[in-house]
Amino acid sequence: MHNSTAWGYSNCGLIASEGQALLVDTQFTLAGTRQLLDAVEAAVPGAGITTVVNSHQNGDHTWGNQLVPDAEIITSAASAEHLCEEISPEQMMLLSRSAPTSAVTAYAVEHIGAFDFSGITVTGATRTFTGTLELEVGRTAVELIDLGPGHSAGDVAVHVPHDQVVFAGDTLFIGAHMIVWSGSLSACITACDRLLSTGATAFVPGHGKITDRAGVITFRDALARIREDATSYALSGVELTDAARLIREAHAGDLAHPERLFTAVAAAYKEAGAEGGPSTVMGLVAGMAQAAAE
């Protein structure tokens, strides 16, 4: 059993009805995705996976797509557009196998060094949408929700109204601090409100344990407090790295990966108009790695 808050181990979702199945996300590696597909076959023997929905383009949610070759792969237009800016499996392999001579390589080796990214052919969406998209899986109605940028440049939630369940992707992290790749902490907060607006009672995060409405509200309100404090520091001229340290001291709590708060602070600084913050994925990774090394 893997730690559900560890890097690279993500939650997937399965919606099955009348011999059809929709899979929400695949895994980081081909081996992990094969385990996932074996579990699907055991749960719903003989059901064909006709659709894969990618909640966003990060590799830990998409790099097994090639193993479902007959499925339509759906994501939002904003998510699909961002695919070209993602780190490739080859780059990830090099980074995670590097000598740990810098904060970044040490961080990568520690958190993703155990994964084997060989054999992966990055496989993107065959269909995109904006707004919402209504689907039928057998007799089960499913609503895809384009959340726009938040955790990533384009996030998608999968809502099953009949069961009052939402597969939230990485708009929710339970038990660990979230990463804000998009540069907008406000959008992460807005996404939580959109999830709640579905009326669902159960929410499956991208990482961590399934939660309820109260859990989503707790997560959203924590982000709002971080944004308020970080914005105050930005407007007061506090250096980003100093602000990130102060935010960690005040808001880390007992959640895993407090170094990820660097990305939330960087996003708040960007939104406040502060200049000089990281503008690339690797810049954000470097900030997290430095914070973890302190």
Buried (B, 14 or more C-beta within 10 A) or exposed (E): EEEBBBBBBBBBBBBBBEEBBBBBBBBBBBBBBEEBBEEBEEEBEEBEBBBBBBBBBBBBBBBBBBBBEEBBBBBBBBBBBBBEEBBEBEEBBBBBEBEEEBBBBBBBBBBBBEBBBEEBEBBBBBEBBEEEBEBEBBEBBBBBBBBBBBBBBBBBBBBBBEEBBBBBBBBBBBBBBBBBBBBBBBBBBBBBEBBBEBEBEBBBBBBBEBBEBEBBBBBBEBBBEBBEBBBEBBEEEBEBBEBBBBBBEEBBEEBBBBBBBBBBBBBBBBBBEBEEBBEEBBEBBBBBBBBBEE
